[in-house]
Amino acid sequence: MRFAIATAAALAALTLPGAAAADQKPYPKGEAELAKMLEGRVAGKPVKCVSSSSLGQSTVIDKTAIVYRVGSKLYVNRPRGGAEQLSDDEILVTKIYGSQLCNVDKIDLVDRTSRMWSGFVVLGDFVPYTKVKDAR
């Protein structure tokens, strides 16, 4: 009986929005890599979705974020869950339903070497970063 109650409580905690993200500690190496990538850029207002047709290259920042390039703009997505599984050794398998990638979507992770499923992340909001214009 205790096991069933503990299991139910654990599952309930995982389903709360942001519950997994709240327990995640920043990964210094990933944060430094992201800061370097965003140098000279300023954050805009977070958005829930981005158009899938405009998405360009994506970059995985270890245990931290996924950065999507849309023209000269970078959209940083810090997953609400599973970010600790992100690494360069993972292939992102994104299934898009409709015309947008949104903060409720799940991305599967596949190990680059074994080609086996290794986990997933649940996306968060997309924060756009644009280059700062010179004030000359």
Phi and psi restraints in degrees (value plus and minus 20) as a CYANA .aco file:
   2 ARG   PHI     -80.8   -40.8
   2 ARG   PSI     -61.1   -21.1
   3 PHE   PHI     -80.3   -40.3
   3 PHE   PSI     -63.6   -23.6
   4 ALA   PHI     -83.3   -43.3
   4 ALA   PSI     -60.7   -20.7
   5 ILE   PHI     -88.1   -48.1
   5 ILE   PSI     -63.6   -23.6
   6 ALA   PHI     -83.8   -43.8
   6 ALA   PSI     -61.0   -21.0
   7 THR   PHI     -85.0   -45.0
   7 THR   PSI     -64.5   -24.5
   8 ALA   PHI     -82.1   -42.1
   8 ALA   PSI     -60.3   -20.3
   9 ALA   PHI     -86.4   -46.4
   9 ALA   PSI     -60.7   -20.7
  10 ALA   PHI     -84.9   -44.9
  10 ALA   PSI     -63.6   -23.6
  11 LEU   PHI     -85.1   -45.1
  11 LEU   PSI     -58.0   -18.0
  12 ALA   PHI     -84.3   -44.3
  12 ALA   PSI     -60.2   -20.2
  13 ALA   PHI     -84.3   -44.3
  13 ALA   PSI     -56.2   -16.2
  14 LEU   PHI     -91.0   -51.0
  14 LEU   PSI     -44.1    -4.1
  15 THR   PHI    -106.5   -66.5
  15 THR   PSI     -31.1     8.9
  16 LEU   PHI     -90.8   -50.8
  16 LEU   PSI     113.8   153.8
  17 PRO   PHI     -78.9   -38.9
  17 PRO   PSI     108.1   148.1
  18 GLY   PHI      61.0   101.0
  18 GLY   PSI     -22.8    17.2
  19 ALA   PHI     -82.1   -42.1
  19 ALA   PSI     -64.9   -24.9
  20 ALA   PHI     -88.7   -48.7
  20 ALA   PSI     -60.0   -20.0
  21 ALA   PHI     -86.3   -46.3
  21 ALA   PSI     -52.1   -12.1
  22 ALA   PHI     -84.8   -44.8
  22 ALA   PSI     -50.6   -10.6
  23 ASP   PHI    -105.8   -65.8
  23 ASP   PSI     -33.8     6.2
  24 GLN   PHI     -94.4   -54.4
  24 GLN   PSI     115.1   155.1
  25 LYS   PHI    -116.9   -76.9
  25 LYS   PSI     124.4   164.4
  26 PRO   PHI     -79.6   -39.6
  26 PRO   PSI     122.8   162.8
  27 TYR   PHI    -119.1   -79.1
  27 TYR   PSI      86.1   126.1
  28 PRO   PHI     -73.1   -33.1
  28 PRO   PSI     -62.2   -22.2
  29 LYS   PHI     -84.1   -44.1
  29 LYS   PSI     -63.5   -23.5
  30 GLY   PHI     -86.2   -46.2
  30 GLY   PSI     -61.4   -21.4
  31 GLU   PHI     -83.1   -43.1
  31 GLU   PSI     -59.2   -19.2
  32 ALA   PHI     -86.5   -46.5
  32 ALA   PSI     -62.1   -22.1
  33 GLU   PHI     -83.8   -43.8
  33 GLU   PSI     -61.5   -21.5
  34 LEU   PHI     -86.2   -46.2
  34 LEU   PSI     -63.3   -23.3
  35 ALA   PHI     -80.0   -40.0
  35 ALA   PSI     -60.5   -20.5
  36 LYS   PHI     -84.4   -44.4
  36 LYS   PSI     -62.1   -22.1
  37 MET   PHI     -85.0   -45.0
  37 MET   PSI     -52.0   -12.0
  38 LEU   PHI    -114.5   -74.5
  38 LEU   PSI     -16.6    23.4
  39 GLU   PHI     -73.8   -33.8
  39 GLU   PSI     114.0   154.0
  40 GLY   PHI      58.4    98.4
  40 GLY   PSI      -8.2    31.8
  41 ARG   PHI    -141.4  -101.4
  41 ARG   PSI     135.9   175.9
  42 VAL   PHI    -142.8  -102.8
  42 VAL   PSI     121.3   161.3
  43 ALA   PHI     -96.6   -56.6
  43 ALA   PSI     122.9   162.9
  44 GLY   PHI    -125.1   -85.1
  44 GLY   PSI    -190.9  -150.9
  45 LYS   PHI     -92.4   -52.4
  45 LYS   PSI     109.2   149.2
  46 PRO   PHI     -78.7   -38.7
  46 PRO   PSI     125.6   165.6
  47 VAL   PHI    -142.8  -102.8
  47 VAL   PSI     134.6   174.6
  48 LYS   PHI    -100.6   -60.6
  48 LYS   PSI     -49.5    -9.5
  49 CYS   PHI    -161.0  -121.0
  49 CYS   PSI     135.9   175.9
  50 VAL   PHI    -149.8  -109.8
  50 VAL   PSI     128.1   168.1
  51 SER   PHI     -87.0   -47.0
  51 SER   PSI     108.3   148.3
  52 SER   PHI     -88.9   -48.9
  52 SER   PSI     -46.6    -6.6
  53 SER   PHI     -92.5   -52.5
  53 SER   PSI     -41.3    -1.3
  54 SER   PHI    -117.0   -77.0
  54 SER   PSI     -27.6    12.4
  55 LEU   PHI     -86.9   -46.9
  55 LEU   PSI     112.5   152.5
  56 GLY   PHI    -126.2   -86.2
  56 GLY   PSI    -156.2  -116.2
  57 GLN   PHI     -84.6   -44.6
  57 GLN   PSI     124.3   164.3
  58 SER   PHI    -136.0   -96.0
  58 SER   PSI     126.5   166.5
  59 THR   PHI    -146.2  -106.2
  59 THR   PSI     111.1   151.1
  60 VAL   PHI    -113.2   -73.2
  60 VAL   PSI     106.8   146.8
  61 ILE   PHI    -123.1   -83.1
  61 ILE   PSI      95.4   135.4
  62 ASP   PHI     -64.2   -24.2
  62 ASP   PSI     106.1   146.1
  63 LYS   PHI      32.6    72.6
  63 LYS   PSI       3.8    43.8
  64 THR   PHI    -154.5  -114.5
  64 THR   PSI     -79.4   -39.4
  65 ALA   PHI    -182.3  -142.3
  65 ALA   PSI     149.4   189.4
  66 ILE   PHI    -139.0   -99.0
  66 ILE   PSI     109.9   149.9
  67 VAL   PHI    -131.0   -91.0
  67 VAL   PSI     103.1   143.1
  68 TYR   PHI    -126.1   -86.1
  68 TYR   PSI     113.3   153.3
  69 ARG   PHI    -116.1   -76.1
  69 ARG   PSI     108.1   148.1
  70 VAL   PHI    -148.6  -108.6
  70 VAL   PSI      75.7   115.7
  71 GLY   PHI      44.2    84.2
  71 GLY   PSI    -145.3  -105.3
  72 SER   PHI    -113.4   -73.4
  72 SER   PSI     -22.0    18.0
  73 LYS   PHI    -113.3   -73.3
  73 LYS   PSI     121.9   161.9
  74 LEU   PHI    -130.7   -90.7
  74 LEU   PSI     112.0   152.0
  75 TYR   PHI    -128.2   -88.2
  75 TYR   PSI      99.8   139.8
  76 VAL   PHI    -118.4   -78.4
  76 VAL   PSI     106.6   146.6
  77 ASN   PHI    -138.5   -98.5
  77 ASN   PSI      95.8   135.8
  78 ARG   PHI    -118.9   -78.9
  78 ARG   PSI      85.6   125.6
  79 PRO   PHI     -74.6   -34.6
  79 PRO   PSI     123.5   163.5
  80 ARG   PHI     -92.8   -52.8
  80 ARG   PSI     -43.1    -3.1
  81 GLY   PHI    -172.1  -132.1
  81 GLY   PSI     120.8   160.8
  82 GLY   PHI      69.9   109.9
  82 GLY   PSI     -16.8    23.2
  83 ALA   PHI     -77.8   -37.8
  83 ALA   PSI     -51.3   -11.3
  84 GLU   PHI     -84.5   -44.5
  84 GLU   PSI     -33.9     6.1
  85 GLN   PHI    -110.2   -70.2
  85 GLN   PSI     -30.2     9.8
  86 LEU   PHI     -89.9   -49.9
  86 LEU   PSI     113.0   153.0
  87 SER   PHI    -180.1  -140.1
  87 SER   PSI     144.6   184.6
  88 ASP   PHI     -83.1   -43.1
  88 ASP   PSI     -40.8    -0.8
  89 ASP   PHI    -102.4   -62.4
  89 ASP   PSI     -18.8    21.2
  90 GLU   PHI    -127.0   -87.0
  90 GLU   PSI     120.7   160.7
  91 ILE   PHI    -117.0   -77.0
  91 ILE   PSI     110.8   150.8
  92 LEU   PHI    -104.3   -64.3
  92 LEU   PSI     103.4   143.4
  93 VAL   PHI    -130.2   -90.2
  93 VAL   PSI      84.0   124.0
  94 THR   PHI    -126.3   -86.3
  94 THR   PSI     102.3   142.3
  95 LYS   PHI    -126.9   -86.9
  95 LYS   PSI      96.2   136.2
  96 ILE   PHI    -123.5   -83.5
  96 ILE   PSI     105.2   145.2
  97 TYR   PHI    -125.4   -85.4
  97 TYR   PSI      87.6   127.6
  98 GLY   PHI      81.1   121.1
  98 GLY   PSI    -173.6  -133.6
  99 SER   PHI    -127.0   -87.0
  99 SER   PSI     -14.9    25.1
 100 GLN   PHI    -154.8  -114.8
 100 GLN   PSI     133.0   173.0
 101 LEU   PHI    -120.7   -80.7
 101 LEU   PSI     105.1   145.1
 102 CYS   PHI    -145.0  -105.0
 102 CYS   PSI     149.4   189.4
 103 ASN   PHI     -92.4   -52.4
 103 ASN   PSI     -17.7    22.3
 104 VAL   PHI    -127.8   -87.8
 104 VAL   PSI     -20.7    19.3
 105 ASP   PHI    -101.5   -61.5
 105 ASP   PSI     134.9   174.9
 106 LYS   PHI    -132.8   -92.8
 106 LYS   PSI     118.4   158.4
 107 ILE   PHI    -138.5   -98.5
 107 ILE   PSI     104.4   144.4
 108 ASP   PHI     -99.7   -59.7
 108 ASP   PSI     129.4   169.4
 109 LEU   PHI    -133.9   -93.9
 109 LEU   PSI     112.8   152.8
 110 VAL   PHI    -143.0  -103.0
 110 VAL   PSI     110.4   150.4
 111 ASP   PHI     -84.3   -44.3
 111 ASP   PSI     107.2   147.2
 112 ARG   PHI     -81.9   -41.9
 112 ARG   PSI     -54.1   -14.1
 113 THR   PHI    -101.8   -61.8
 113 THR   PSI     -73.2   -33.2
 114 SER   PHI    -105.0   -65.0
 114 SER   PSI     -37.8     2.2
 115 ARG   PHI      43.3    83.3
 115 ARG   PSI       4.4    44.4
 116 MET   PHI    -122.3   -82.3
 116 MET   PSI     129.8   169.8
 117 TRP   PHI     -79.2   -39.2
 117 TRP   PSI     115.2   155.2
 118 SER   PHI    -148.0  -108.0
 118 SER   PSI     -18.0    22.0
 119 GLY   PHI     127.4   167.4
 119 GLY   PSI    -184.6  -144.6
 120 PHE   PHI    -176.4  -136.4
 120 PHE   PSI     142.9   182.9
 121 VAL   PHI    -145.0  -105.0
 121 VAL   PSI     130.5   170.5
 122 VAL   PHI    -128.1   -88.1
 122 VAL   PSI     100.2   140.2
 123 LEU   PHI     -85.4   -45.4
 123 LEU   PSI     132.6   172.6
 124 GLY   PHI    -127.7   -87.7
 124 GLY   PSI    -182.3  -142.3
 125 ASP   PHI     -88.6   -48.6
 125 ASP   PSI     137.1   177.1
 126 PHE   PHI    -120.8   -80.8
 126 PHE   PSI     101.4   141.4
 127 VAL   PHI    -122.9   -82.9
 127 VAL   PSI      96.1   136.1
 128 PRO   PHI     -99.6   -59.6
 128 PRO   PSI     118.5   158.5
 129 TYR   PHI    -143.3  -103.3
 129 TYR   PSI     106.3   146.3
 130 THR   PHI    -137.9   -97.9
 130 THR   PSI     134.9   174.9
 131 LYS   PHI     -87.5   -47.5
 131 LYS   PSI     121.0   161.0
 132 VAL   PHI     -96.9   -56.9
 132 VAL   PSI     111.5   151.5
 133 LYS   PHI    -100.1   -60.1
 133 LYS   PSI     121.2   161.2
 134 ASP   PHI     -83.9   -43.9
 134 ASP   PSI     119.0   159.0
 135 ALA   PHI    -117.9   -77.9
 135 ALA   PSI      33.1    73.1
